[in-house]
Amino acid sequence: MRATEIFRFKVYRYAPWPLALLSGLSVAAETTAIRDESQPLQLKYSVSLGVQHRSVKVSDPTSPYRNRGTSVTAGLSRPIDNLTVAGLTLSYSLDHSGATNGTNNGKIEARSVSANLSRYIGGGRIVSATLGYGNSDLNNRAGTNYSADTDTLSGSIGIVQFIPFSENLAGSIGLSYGRVLNHIESYTNSAGTRVDGIAINSNALSLSGGLRWNLGPWTPSVNLGMSRASKKLSMSSSNHTAINYGFGLGYDLGNQRSLNISYSSSLGLKNVRDNNLGASLSFPF
């Protein structure tokens, strides 16, 4: 069995306050190499460091909303055996959000940790599962000031089918389901009004596909996905289905090190514009 690669595709969801505290949904499996079972297993760690900048604008006349933020991530993964890879990811993000007219400006600070497990099941297929926990703090600095905390528990399962077209071109199709459980704690604003806590449970189903080319040290890629979210996870729009697309470019630095840049956005969400630009560095440890 030749080494097989499965590619990762992410789906990001954004929503106005208080749903902006949702951690979003990231589905499908990390780029993972499945080794030849006849070769001895080398238990090496793989490290990934990344940064992402995002901007979202919702122009719905009833609840206009904008968000700009930056995230940094650090991931560590290691093969358990020839067919299984386990990983751990830490993330920190800082977002500035508010109404598009400049009122209700706020700052959202979030931290999260997630564990994932991927296993090759034969036939070019990988199944994966992810479980994550996050905590978010919102500080509103305009009008009636307040601070609110949210605890988030998320999980997803998925399967990806790898499709080799030629020696230099590969594709993949992925299907995944994710669920997000949020608990927004009660708080008291600067006017002395107490706001009770609330629990928000939501889910999303996603279908994705992509192509990746091997052009010497360069690996350009494109991906396209569709996600259907429950009403609680979607933005202030009657359309809860989004079409997500993205482009990536990787460069092989040698010695199993690689540099990647990516851009992604979405279509089909009424009155919503979003842009995501990221870069990551991967290397063995």
N, C-alpha and C positions, 0 to 999 in steps of 0.2 A: 504494500500500500504506500503510495507516494504521499509526501507531506501535503496537507490540505489546509487552506486558509479560509476562515470565515470572517466576514467584515462586520464592523459595528455601524449601526445607524441609530441616530438619536432623534427623539421627538421631544420638543420643548413646548410646554404650555404656559401661557401667562394669563393673569386675570387681575381685575381691579381689586382694590382693598375691599373686604378683608381677604378675598381669595388670592391676592398677591402673595400671601404667606404660604400658599401651597408650594411644595418643593418642586412641582412639575413631574413629568414622567419621562424617564429615559429608558428605552427598551432596546432589546436585541443584545447580541453577544459581543464582547470585546474581541478585537482582531486577535485570533488565537491560532497558533500553529499546532497541528496534530501530527506527531512524529511517527516515523516508521516503527512498528512494534518490534522489528528484528534488531533495532539499534539499541544500545544501552541507554538508559535514562539518565540525563544529567539534570539534577535538581538545582537549577539556577533560578534566582529571583529576577523578575523583570520590573523595572521602575518606570513610571510615567509621570511627568510633571507637565501641567497645562495651565493656560490662562485663556479666558474668554471675555470678550466685551459684547454687550447686547443692548439693543434699544427697541422699545415697544411703544407704539402710539395707538390708542383706541379713540376714534373720533365720533363715537356714538353721541348724539346730541343730549341724551338723557344722563350719561355718565362718562364724559370725556376723561381720558386717563393717559398718562405717559410714564415711562420708566426707562432709566439708564442705569446700567450696573456692570460690575466686573466680578468674575469668579476666578479663583485659583484652586487647582486640584492636585492631589498627589496620590498615586496608585501604586500598589505593590501586588504582584501576582507570582504564583509558583505552581508548576505542574505537580499533581499528586501522584499520577502514574502516566502511562503513555497516552491515555485517553481523556484525562480530567485535569482541569486547571482551576485553582481557587484564587480569589483576589480580594483585596480590601482597598477602599477608596475613601479619602478624606477630602472635604470640600469646604471652602469659605467664600462667601459672597457678600458684596455691599452694593445696595441699590438705592437710588434716589428717585422718588416717585411722587406723583401728585396730579391734580387736575391740570388740564392744558392751559387754563386761564391763569395759572400761577398760584392758585390758592391750595390749601390743604397739602402743602409740601411735607414730605416725610422721608425718613431714612429707614431702610430695611436691612438688617444685618442677620445673616443666616450661617449656621454651621451644620454639617451633616457627615455621617459615616455610613458606608454601605459595604456589605459583603456579597460576593457573587461566586457562583459555581457553574462551570461550563463543562459539558461532556460530549465527546464525539460518539455517536450511536451507529455509525456506518452509513454507507451510501451518500457520503458528502453532507451529512446532517449533523448539526450541533444543537443540543438543548441547553438552556441556561435558566438560572433562577437568581434573583437578586432580592435582598432584604435590606432596608435602610431606615435610619432614624435621623431626624433633624430637629433643630430648634431655631426659631426666628424671633427677632425683636423688632417691633415697629415703633418708631418715635415720630409722632406728628408734631410739627413745629409752627403751625399756622392756625389761627382761629382758636378753637378750644383744644388746648394741648392734652395729649394723652400718650401713654405707652402701653403696648400690648404684646404678650408673648404667645407663641404658638408652638406646640409639639406636634411633630409629624412622623407617622410610621407609614412606610411605603413598601410595596412588594410587587414583583413582576415575574412572569414566566414566559418563555418564548422558545421558538425553534427557528433555525436558519438552515436553508438548503443552499449548499455551495454548487455552482454550475461552472465548470471549466469549458470555455469556448475554444481556446487555443493556448499555445504556450505562453502568450503574452497578454491574454485577455480572460478575465474571470468575472462571473456574475453571482449574485445571491438573491434569494427571496426569503423574507422573514415575516413571521406572524407572532404577535405577543399580546399579552393581557396584563394590565397593571391596575393596582388599587392603592388609593391614598387615603389614610385616616388622619384627620386633623383635629386637634383640640385647642381652640382659642381660649385662653384663660380670661377670667373676668378682670376688669380694671375700673378705676375711677378717674375721670378726666379732671381738668383744672377747674371746671365749674362745679365740681363736687357731685356730679352725676355718676352713679354706678352702672356699669354695663355688664350684664351677666355673660358668662362664658358660653361657648357654643361648640358643638362637635359637628364636623363636616366630613362625610364619607363620600368618596367618588371613585370612578373607575374609567378606564379607557381601553379600547381595542385598537391595535395598530397593525397595518400591513405595509411592508417596505420592500424595496428592491434596489439593486445597485450594480454598477459596473466598475471594474478596476483594471487599469492597464499597467504592465511592467515594461517600462521603456528605459532600460539600463538602470541607473541609480534613481530615476524618477518614477513615481507611481501616482499618476493622476486618477481621480475617481469622481463619479457622479452618483447621486442617489435620489430616490423619489419615494415618498411614503404617504399613506393616508391614515388618519386616526379619527376615531369616533369616540368622543368623550361624553360622559354623563353631564347633565345640565349644571351640576354644582361645580364641575371642573372647567367649564367653558367660560368665555368672556361674555360681556353683556350683549349678546347677539343671539338671534334665534337659530343660527347655524352652528351646530356643535361638531361638524365634520371639517377637518383641516387637511389640506394637501401640503406636505412639507417637501422641500427640495434642497439640495446642497451640493457643493463642489469641494473637492479636497486635492491637495498636492503633497506628496511625501517625497523625501529625499534620503537615500541611504548614505549615512555617514561612515559606514564601515564598522567592523567589530560589533555587529548586532545593534548598532545605534541608529536611530532614525529621527528625522525632524519632519513634522507635519503641520500644515496650515489648512484651515477649513472656513467655509462660509455657508450659512444656511438661512432660509427664510420660509415663509408659508403663504399659501393662497387659499381662497375659499372662505376666509373668515371676514364677515362683513365689518367694514369700518376699522379694520385692524391692519397695521403695518409693523413688521418686526424684522430685525436684522441681527445676525449673530456671527461674529468673527472670532476665530480661535487659533491657537498655536500650541503644539505639544512636543515634548522631547522624550523619547523612550530609549532605555539602555539597560543592559544586564547588570546584575549586582551579585 
